Amino acid sequence: MSEYIPPIPTDLIKFLDERVPSKDFSPSDSLREIDFHGGKRELVNFLKRLHDDQLANNHLKPFHLED
């Protein structure tokens, strides 16, 4: 397995963060729904950490979407 990590663009992180926001659940939510959302959110958090590491190590240039 290669240790190469492809660049993770800021616009992708922003897109995923908006599509899979952190969420508070209620007792009426099913365990399946909680697990499914938690898995998606964990992937977003993992990519955000990799992205932050890439920025900190100057592997990426900061990119900002114009609103």
HTML snippet that shows the backbone in 3Dmol.js (N, CA, C, O; Angstrom):
<script src="https://3Dmol.org/build/3Dmol-min.js"></script>
<div id="view" style="width:600px;height:400px;position:relative"></div>
<script>
const pdb = `
ATOM      1  N   MET A   1       0.844  -1.175   0.000  1.00  0.00           N
ATOM      2  CA  MET A   1       0.000   0.000   0.000  1.00  0.00           C
ATOM      3  C   MET A   1       0.887   1.236   0.000  1.00  0.00           C
ATOM      4  O   MET A   1       1.866   1.305   0.742  1.00  0.00           O
ATOM      5  N   SER A   2       0.548   2.193  -0.819  1.00  0.00           N
ATOM      6  CA  SER A   2       1.306   3.427  -0.930  1.00  0.00           C
ATOM      7  C   SER A   2       0.943   4.391   0.198  1.00  0.00           C
ATOM      8  O   SER A   2      -0.193   4.412   0.672  1.00  0.00           O
ATOM      9  N   GLU A   3       1.907   5.172   0.610  1.00  0.00           N
ATOM     10  CA  GLU A   3       1.651   6.201   1.626  1.00  0.00           C
ATOM     11  C   GLU A   3       1.225   7.523   0.993  1.00  0.00           C
ATOM     12  O   GLU A   3       0.952   8.492   1.701  1.00  0.00           O
ATOM     13  N   TYR A   4       1.168   7.563  -0.327  1.00  0.00           N
ATOM     14  CA  TYR A   4       0.761   8.786  -1.025  1.00  0.00           C
ATOM     15  C   TYR A   4      -0.684   9.114  -0.691  1.00  0.00           C
ATOM     16  O   TYR A   4      -1.562   8.255  -0.775  1.00  0.00           O
ATOM     17  N   ILE A   5      -0.924  10.361  -0.311  1.00  0.00           N
ATOM     18  CA  ILE A   5      -2.276  10.845  -0.048  1.00  0.00           C
ATOM     19  C   ILE A   5      -2.551  11.947  -1.053  1.00  0.00           C
ATOM     20  O   ILE A   5      -1.863  12.967  -1.046  1.00  0.00           O
ATOM     21  N   PRO A   6      -3.535  11.767  -1.910  1.00  0.00           N
ATOM     22  CA  PRO A   6      -3.812  12.804  -2.903  1.00  0.00           C
ATOM     23  C   PRO A   6      -4.273  14.092  -2.227  1.00  0.00           C
ATOM     24  O   PRO A   6      -4.839  14.054  -1.135  1.00  0.00           O
ATOM     25  N   PRO A   7      -4.036  15.215  -2.868  1.00  0.00           N
ATOM     26  CA  PRO A   7      -4.483  16.491  -2.296  1.00  0.00           C
ATOM     27  C   PRO A   7      -5.998  16.484  -2.055  1.00  0.00           C
ATOM     28  O   PRO A   7      -6.780  16.030  -2.891  1.00  0.00           O
ATOM     29  N   ILE A   8      -6.373  16.989  -0.916  1.00  0.00           N
ATOM     30  CA  ILE A   8      -7.797  17.087  -0.559  1.00  0.00           C
ATOM     31  C   ILE A   8      -8.159  18.565  -0.596  1.00  0.00           C
ATOM     32  O   ILE A   8      -7.783  19.316   0.304  1.00  0.00           O
ATOM     33  N   PRO A   9      -8.882  18.990  -1.621  1.00  0.00           N
ATOM     34  CA  PRO A   9      -9.180  20.415  -1.782  1.00  0.00           C
ATOM     35  C   PRO A   9     -10.152  20.948  -0.723  1.00  0.00           C
ATOM     36  O   PRO A   9     -11.041  20.244  -0.244  1.00  0.00           O
ATOM     37  N   THR A  10      -9.947  22.194  -0.390  1.00  0.00           N
ATOM     38  CA  THR A  10     -10.795  22.872   0.591  1.00  0.00           C
ATOM     39  C   THR A  10     -12.249  22.881   0.148  1.00  0.00           C
ATOM     40  O   THR A  10     -13.148  22.727   0.974  1.00  0.00           O
ATOM     41  N   ASP A  11     -12.491  23.061  -1.146  1.00  0.00           N
ATOM     42  CA  ASP A  11     -13.878  23.107  -1.612  1.00  0.00           C
ATOM     43  C   ASP A  11     -14.584  21.767  -1.429  1.00  0.00           C
ATOM     44  O   ASP A  11     -15.797  21.740  -1.225  1.00  0.00           O
ATOM     45  N   LEU A  12     -13.857  20.664  -1.495  1.00  0.00           N
ATOM     46  CA  LEU A  12     -14.454  19.356  -1.224  1.00  0.00           C
ATOM     47  C   LEU A  12     -14.826  19.236   0.249  1.00  0.00           C
ATOM     48  O   LEU A  12     -15.908  18.753   0.582  1.00  0.00           O
ATOM     49  N   ILE A  13     -13.935  19.672   1.125  1.00  0.00           N
ATOM     50  CA  ILE A  13     -14.217  19.630   2.562  1.00  0.00           C
ATOM     51  C   ILE A  13     -15.451  20.464   2.886  1.00  0.00           C
ATOM     52  O   ILE A  13     -16.323  20.030   3.639  1.00  0.00           O
ATOM     53  N   LYS A  14     -15.518  21.659   2.315  1.00  0.00           N
ATOM     54  CA  LYS A  14     -16.670  22.531   2.562  1.00  0.00           C
ATOM     55  C   LYS A  14     -17.960  21.884   2.054  1.00  0.00           C
ATOM     56  O   LYS A  14     -18.986  21.924   2.733  1.00  0.00           O
ATOM     57  N   PHE A  15     -17.907  21.295   0.870  1.00  0.00           N
ATOM     58  CA  PHE A  15     -19.062  20.622   0.281  1.00  0.00           C
ATOM     59  C   PHE A  15     -19.551  19.490   1.187  1.00  0.00           C
ATOM     60  O   PHE A  15     -20.739  19.406   1.500  1.00  0.00           O
ATOM     61  N   LEU A  16     -18.632  18.628   1.603  1.00  0.00           N
ATOM     62  CA  LEU A  16     -19.007  17.489   2.445  1.00  0.00           C
ATOM     63  C   LEU A  16     -19.495  17.930   3.819  1.00  0.00           C
ATOM     64  O   LEU A  16     -20.433  17.347   4.362  1.00  0.00           O
ATOM     65  N   ASP A  17     -18.864  18.955   4.382  1.00  0.00           N
ATOM     66  CA  ASP A  17     -19.254  19.453   5.703  1.00  0.00           C
ATOM     67  C   ASP A  17     -20.681  20.010   5.678  1.00  0.00           C
ATOM     68  O   ASP A  17     -21.422  19.883   6.652  1.00  0.00           O
ATOM     69  N   GLU A  18     -21.053  20.626   4.557  1.00  0.00           N
ATOM     70  CA  GLU A  18     -22.416  21.156   4.431  1.00  0.00           C
ATOM     71  C   GLU A  18     -23.428  20.041   4.194  1.00  0.00           C
ATOM     72  O   GLU A  18     -24.565  20.137   4.655  1.00  0.00           O
ATOM     73  N   ARG A  19     -23.037  18.991   3.488  1.00  0.00           N
ATOM     74  CA  ARG A  19     -23.952  17.895   3.151  1.00  0.00           C
ATOM     75  C   ARG A  19     -24.129  16.905   4.296  1.00  0.00           C
ATOM     76  O   ARG A  19     -25.174  16.269   4.425  1.00  0.00           O
ATOM     77  N   VAL A  20     -23.094  16.783   5.126  1.00  0.00           N
ATOM     78  CA  VAL A  20     -23.149  15.836   6.252  1.00  0.00           C
ATOM     79  C   VAL A  20     -22.760  16.587   7.529  1.00  0.00           C
ATOM     80  O   VAL A  20     -21.681  16.364   8.077  1.00  0.00           O
ATOM     81  N   PRO A  21     -23.640  17.476   8.000  1.00  0.00           N
ATOM     82  CA  PRO A  21     -23.304  18.251   9.198  1.00  0.00           C
ATOM     83  C   PRO A  21     -23.341  17.388  10.456  1.00  0.00           C
ATOM     84  O   PRO A  21     -23.940  16.312  10.474  1.00  0.00           O
ATOM     85  N   SER A  22     -22.691  17.882  11.502  1.00  0.00           N
ATOM     86  CA  SER A  22     -22.819  17.232  12.805  1.00  0.00           C
ATOM     87  C   SER A  22     -24.288  17.290  13.194  1.00  0.00           C
ATOM     88  O   SER A  22     -24.992  18.245  12.865  1.00  0.00           O
ATOM     89  N   LYS A  23     -24.738  16.273  13.890  1.00  0.00           N
ATOM     90  CA  LYS A  23     -26.169  16.188  14.197  1.00  0.00           C
ATOM     91  C   LYS A  23     -26.369  15.638  15.600  1.00  0.00           C
ATOM     92  O   LYS A  23     -25.672  14.717  16.027  1.00  0.00           O
ATOM     93  N   ASP A  24     -27.323  16.213  16.304  1.00  0.00           N
ATOM     94  CA  ASP A  24     -27.742  15.664  17.583  1.00  0.00           C
ATOM     95  C   ASP A  24     -28.928  14.737  17.322  1.00  0.00           C
ATOM     96  O   ASP A  24     -29.824  15.061  16.542  1.00  0.00           O
ATOM     97  N   PHE A  25     -28.919  13.607  17.970  1.00  0.00           N
ATOM     98  CA  PHE A  25     -29.988  12.637  17.773  1.00  0.00           C
ATOM     99  C   PHE A  25     -30.895  12.598  18.990  1.00  0.00           C
ATOM    100  O   PHE A  25     -30.521  13.016  20.085  1.00  0.00           O
ATOM    101  N   SER A  26     -32.092  12.086  18.768  1.00  0.00           N
ATOM    102  CA  SER A  26     -33.056  11.950  19.856  1.00  0.00           C
ATOM    103  C   SER A  26     -33.286  10.463  20.131  1.00  0.00           C
ATOM    104  O   SER A  26     -32.903   9.616  19.324  1.00  0.00           O
ATOM    105  N   PRO A  27     -33.901  10.152  21.251  1.00  0.00           N
ATOM    106  CA  PRO A  27     -34.176   8.748  21.566  1.00  0.00           C
ATOM    107  C   PRO A  27     -35.070   8.062  20.524  1.00  0.00           C
ATOM    108  O   PRO A  27     -35.090   6.834  20.434  1.00  0.00           O
ATOM    109  N   SER A  28     -35.801   8.849  19.747  1.00  0.00           N
ATOM    110  CA  SER A  28     -36.686   8.236  18.749  1.00  0.00           C
ATOM    111  C   SER A  28     -35.942   7.846  17.466  1.00  0.00           C
ATOM    112  O   SER A  28     -36.499   7.137  16.628  1.00  0.00           O
ATOM    113  N   ASP A  29     -34.706   8.293  17.302  1.00  0.00           N
ATOM    114  CA  ASP A  29     -33.921   7.920  16.124  1.00  0.00           C
ATOM    115  C   ASP A  29     -33.445   6.483  16.261  1.00  0.00           C
ATOM    116  O   ASP A  29     -33.066   6.041  17.346  1.00  0.00           O
ATOM    117  N   SER A  30     -33.469   5.765  15.156  1.00  0.00           N
ATOM    118  CA  SER A  30     -33.053   4.356  15.198  1.00  0.00           C
ATOM    119  C   SER A  30     -31.530   4.261  15.289  1.00  0.00           C
ATOM    120  O   SER A  30     -30.803   5.147  14.839  1.00  0.00           O
ATOM    121  N   LEU A  31     -31.076   3.168  15.881  1.00  0.00           N
ATOM    122  CA  LEU A  31     -29.641   2.926  15.980  1.00  0.00           C
ATOM    123  C   LEU A  31     -29.012   2.850  14.591  1.00  0.00           C
ATOM    124  O   LEU A  31     -27.889   3.311  14.390  1.00  0.00           O
ATOM    125  N   ARG A  32     -29.731   2.272  13.641  1.00  0.00           N
ATOM    126  CA  ARG A  32     -29.241   2.180  12.263  1.00  0.00           C
ATOM    127  C   ARG A  32     -29.000   3.575  11.687  1.00  0.00           C
ATOM    128  O   ARG A  32     -27.959   3.818  11.077  1.00  0.00           O
ATOM    129  N   GLU A  33     -29.949   4.491  11.874  1.00  0.00           N
ATOM    130  CA  GLU A  33     -29.824   5.858  11.372  1.00  0.00           C
ATOM    131  C   GLU A  33     -28.646   6.571  12.044  1.00  0.00           C
ATOM    132  O   GLU A  33     -27.885   7.276  11.382  1.00  0.00           O
ATOM    133  N   ILE A  34     -28.501   6.388  13.337  1.00  0.00           N
ATOM    134  CA  ILE A  34     -27.409   7.019  14.081  1.00  0.00           C
ATOM    135  C   ILE A  34     -26.065   6.485  13.586  1.00  0.00           C
ATOM    136  O   ILE A  34     -25.140   7.258  13.340  1.00  0.00           O
ATOM    137  N   ASP A  35     -25.960   5.169  13.439  1.00  0.00           N
ATOM    138  CA  ASP A  35     -24.716   4.562  12.957  1.00  0.00           C
ATOM    139  C   ASP A  35     -24.392   5.001  11.536  1.00  0.00           C
ATOM    140  O   ASP A  35     -23.242   5.314  11.229  1.00  0.00           O
ATOM    141  N   PHE A  36     -25.397   5.025  10.672  1.00  0.00           N
ATOM    142  CA  PHE A  36     -25.179   5.399   9.281  1.00  0.00           C
ATOM    143  C   PHE A  36     -24.672   6.837   9.184  1.00  0.00           C
ATOM    144  O   PHE A  36     -23.697   7.111   8.484  1.00  0.00           O
ATOM    145  N   HIS A  37     -25.331   7.746   9.883  1.00  0.00           N
ATOM    146  CA  HIS A  37     -24.896   9.148   9.866  1.00  0.00           C
ATOM    147  C   HIS A  37     -23.518   9.291  10.526  1.00  0.00           C
ATOM    148  O   HIS A  37     -22.669  10.041  10.044  1.00  0.00           O
ATOM    149  N   GLY A  38     -23.310   8.578  11.613  1.00  0.00           N
ATOM    150  CA  GLY A  38     -22.018   8.646  12.302  1.00  0.00           C
ATOM    151  C   GLY A  38     -20.879   8.193  11.421  1.00  0.00           C
ATOM    152  O   GLY A  38     -19.796   8.777  11.464  1.00  0.00           O
ATOM    153  N   GLY A  39     -21.098   7.161  10.617  1.00  0.00           N
ATOM    154  CA  GLY A  39     -20.070   6.701   9.692  1.00  0.00           C
ATOM    155  C   GLY A  39     -19.746   7.732   8.634  1.00  0.00           C
ATOM    156  O   GLY A  39     -18.579   7.961   8.315  1.00  0.00           O
ATOM    157  N   LYS A  40     -20.787   8.359   8.085  1.00  0.00           N
ATOM    158  CA  LYS A  40     -20.558   9.405   7.085  1.00  0.00           C
ATOM    159  C   LYS A  40     -19.808  10.577   7.708  1.00  0.00           C
ATOM    160  O   LYS A  40     -18.882  11.124   7.108  1.00  0.00           O
ATOM    161  N   ARG A  41     -20.214  10.953   8.907  1.00  0.00           N
ATOM    162  CA  ARG A  41     -19.583  12.102   9.559  1.00  0.00           C
ATOM    163  C   ARG A  41     -18.133  11.789   9.920  1.00  0.00           C
ATOM    164  O   ARG A  41     -17.272  12.665   9.842  1.00  0.00           O
ATOM    165  N   GLU A  42     -17.861  10.560  10.310  1.00  0.00           N
ATOM    166  CA  GLU A  42     -16.486  10.173  10.645  1.00  0.00           C
ATOM    167  C   GLU A  42     -15.584  10.283   9.415  1.00  0.00           C
ATOM    168  O   GLU A  42     -14.427  10.686   9.532  1.00  0.00           O
ATOM    169  N   LEU A  43     -16.100   9.931   8.248  1.00  0.00           N
ATOM    170  CA  LEU A  43     -15.312  10.076   7.023  1.00  0.00           C
ATOM    171  C   LEU A  43     -15.017  11.546   6.744  1.00  0.00           C
ATOM    172  O   LEU A  43     -13.894  11.893   6.376  1.00  0.00           O
ATOM    173  N   VAL A  44     -16.013  12.413   6.914  1.00  0.00           N
ATOM    174  CA  VAL A  44     -15.791  13.853   6.718  1.00  0.00           C
ATOM    175  C   VAL A  44     -14.728  14.351   7.700  1.00  0.00           C
ATOM    176  O   VAL A  44     -13.830  15.096   7.308  1.00  0.00           O
ATOM    177  N   ASN A  45     -14.816  13.953   8.957  1.00  0.00           N
ATOM    178  CA  ASN A  45     -13.834  14.387   9.958  1.00  0.00           C
ATOM    179  C   ASN A  45     -12.434  13.882   9.618  1.00  0.00           C
ATOM    180  O   ASN A  45     -11.456  14.608   9.794  1.00  0.00           O
ATOM    181  N   PHE A  46     -12.332  12.644   9.133  1.00  0.00           N
ATOM    182  CA  PHE A  46     -11.043  12.076   8.731  1.00  0.00           C
ATOM    183  C   PHE A  46     -10.430  12.885   7.586  1.00  0.00           C
ATOM    184  O   PHE A  46      -9.245  13.219   7.618  1.00  0.00           O
ATOM    185  N   LEU A  47     -11.238  13.193   6.585  1.00  0.00           N
ATOM    186  CA  LEU A  47     -10.739  13.983   5.454  1.00  0.00           C
ATOM    187  C   LEU A  47     -10.351  15.393   5.892  1.00  0.00           C
ATOM    188  O   LEU A  47      -9.379  15.953   5.384  1.00  0.00           O
ATOM    189  N   LYS A  48     -11.101  15.968   6.828  1.00  0.00           N
ATOM    190  CA  LYS A  48     -10.753  17.296   7.343  1.00  0.00           C
ATOM    191  C   LYS A  48      -9.397  17.266   8.048  1.00  0.00           C
ATOM    192  O   LYS A  48      -8.596  18.188   7.893  1.00  0.00           O
ATOM    193  N   ARG A  49      -9.136  16.205   8.825  1.00  0.00           N
ATOM    194  CA  ARG A  49      -7.837  16.098   9.508  1.00  0.00           C
ATOM    195  C   ARG A  49      -6.703  15.958   8.497  1.00  0.00           C
ATOM    196  O   ARG A  49      -5.657  16.591   8.647  1.00  0.00           O
ATOM    197  N   LEU A  50      -6.902  15.134   7.473  1.00  0.00           N
ATOM    198  CA  LEU A  50      -5.879  15.000   6.434  1.00  0.00           C
ATOM    199  C   LEU A  50      -5.649  16.328   5.718  1.00  0.00           C
ATOM    200  O   LEU A  50      -4.510  16.718   5.458  1.00  0.00           O
ATOM    201  N   HIS A  51      -6.728  17.005   5.410  1.00  0.00           N
ATOM    202  CA  HIS A  51      -6.648  18.306   4.742  1.00  0.00           C
ATOM    203  C   HIS A  51      -5.887  19.311   5.608  1.00  0.00           C
ATOM    204  O   HIS A  51      -5.019  20.027   5.109  1.00  0.00           O
ATOM    205  N   ASP A  52      -6.204  19.365   6.885  1.00  0.00           N
ATOM    206  CA  ASP A  52      -5.508  20.276   7.798  1.00  0.00           C
ATOM    207  C   ASP A  52      -4.018  19.947   7.866  1.00  0.00           C
ATOM    208  O   ASP A  52      -3.182  20.850   7.893  1.00  0.00           O
ATOM    209  N   ASP A  53      -3.688  18.659   7.895  1.00  0.00           N
ATOM    210  CA  ASP A  53      -2.277  18.253   7.888  1.00  0.00           C
ATOM    211  C   ASP A  53      -1.589  18.688   6.594  1.00  0.00           C
ATOM    212  O   ASP A  53      -0.449  19.154   6.619  1.00  0.00           O
ATOM    213  N   GLN A  54      -2.275  18.538   5.477  1.00  0.00           N
ATOM    214  CA  GLN A  54      -1.698  18.952   4.201  1.00  0.00           C
ATOM    215  C   GLN A  54      -1.447  20.461   4.181  1.00  0.00           C
ATOM    216  O   GLN A  54      -0.410  20.912   3.695  1.00  0.00           O
ATOM    217  N   LEU A  55      -2.382  21.229   4.700  1.00  0.00           N
ATOM    218  CA  LEU A  55      -2.190  22.681   4.756  1.00  0.00           C
ATOM    219  C   LEU A  55      -1.037  23.042   5.694  1.00  0.00           C
ATOM    220  O   LEU A  55      -0.216  23.902   5.376  1.00  0.00           O
ATOM    221  N   ALA A  56      -0.983  22.389   6.835  1.00  0.00           N
ATOM    222  CA  ALA A  56       0.058  22.694   7.823  1.00  0.00           C
ATOM    223  C   ALA A  56       1.452  22.356   7.300  1.00  0.00           C
ATOM    224  O   ALA A  56       2.434  23.004   7.660  1.00  0.00           O
ATOM    225  N   ASN A  57       1.524  21.346   6.456  1.00  0.00           N
ATOM    226  CA  ASN A  57       2.818  20.925   5.916  1.00  0.00           C
ATOM    227  C   ASN A  57       3.088  21.501   4.525  1.00  0.00           C
ATOM    228  O   ASN A  57       3.989  21.051   3.817  1.00  0.00           O
ATOM    229  N   ASN A  58       2.300  22.494   4.153  1.00  0.00           N
ATOM    230  CA  ASN A  58       2.460  23.188   2.872  1.00  0.00           C
ATOM    231  C   ASN A  58       2.351  22.264   1.664  1.00  0.00           C
ATOM    232  O   ASN A  58       3.014  22.477   0.649  1.00  0.00           O
ATOM    233  N   HIS A  59       1.513  21.239   1.778  1.00  0.00           N
ATOM    234  CA  HIS A  59       1.262  20.355   0.637  1.00  0.00           C
ATOM    235  C   HIS A  59       0.125  20.885  -0.224  1.00  0.00           C
ATOM    236  O   HIS A  59      -0.079  20.431  -1.350  1.00  0.00           O
ATOM    237  N   LEU A  60      -0.608  21.842   0.311  1.00  0.00           N
ATOM    238  CA  LEU A  60      -1.724  22.453  -0.418  1.00  0.00           C
ATOM    239  C   LEU A  60      -1.629  23.958  -0.297  1.00  0.00           C
ATOM    240  O   LEU A  60      -1.092  24.492   0.673  1.00  0.00           O
ATOM    241  N   LYS A  61      -2.148  24.617  -1.279  1.00  0.00           N
ATOM    242  CA  LYS A  61      -2.326  26.059  -1.187  1.00  0.00           C
ATOM    243  C   LYS A  61      -3.766  26.290  -0.726  1.00  0.00           C
ATOM    244  O   LYS A  61      -4.686  25.648  -1.232  1.00  0.00           O
ATOM    245  N   PRO A  62      -3.966  27.193   0.219  1.00  0.00           N
ATOM    246  CA  PRO A  62      -5.344  27.463   0.661  1.00  0.00           C
ATOM    247  C   PRO A  62      -6.199  27.905  -0.507  1.00  0.00           C
ATOM    248  O   PRO A  62      -5.755  28.688  -1.346  1.00  0.00           O
ATOM    249  N   PHE A  63      -7.401  27.417  -0.564  1.00  0.00           N
ATOM    250  CA  PHE A  63      -8.349  27.746  -1.628  1.00  0.00           C
ATOM    251  C   PHE A  63      -9.645  28.170  -0.966  1.00  0.00           C
ATOM    252  O   PHE A  63     -10.157  27.483  -0.083  1.00  0.00           O
ATOM    253  N   HIS A  64     -10.161  29.284  -1.389  1.00  0.00           N
ATOM    254  CA  HIS A  64     -11.415  29.764  -0.814  1.00  0.00           C
ATOM    255  C   HIS A  64     -12.435  29.971  -1.915  1.00  0.00           C
ATOM    256  O   HIS A  64     -12.173  30.647  -2.910  1.00  0.00           O
ATOM    257  N   LEU A  65     -13.590  29.383  -1.723  1.00  0.00           N
ATOM    258  CA  LEU A  65     -14.680  29.603  -2.666  1.00  0.00           C
ATOM    259  C   LEU A  65     -15.213  31.006  -2.499  1.00  0.00           C
ATOM    260  O   LEU A  65     -15.312  31.529  -1.389  1.00  0.00           O
ATOM    261  N   GLU A  66     -15.549  31.597  -3.610  1.00  0.00           N
ATOM    262  CA  GLU A  66     -16.177  32.918  -3.533  1.00  0.00           C
ATOM    263  C   GLU A  66     -17.664  32.717  -3.379  1.00  0.00           C
ATOM    264  O   GLU A  66     -18.289  31.980  -4.141  1.00  0.00           O
ATOM    265  N   ASP A  67     -18.227  33.385  -2.382  1.00  0.00           N
ATOM    266  CA  ASP A  67     -19.670  33.240  -2.115  1.00  0.00           C
ATOM    267  C   ASP A  67     -20.463  34.216  -2.931  1.00  0.00           C
ATOM    268  O   ASP A  67     -21.690  34.243  -2.841  1.00  0.00           O
TER     269      ASP A  67
END
`;
const viewer = $3Dmol.createViewer("view");
viewer.addModel(pdb, "pdb");
viewer.setStyle({}, {cartoon: {color: "spectrum"}});
viewer.zoomTo();
viewer.render();
</script>
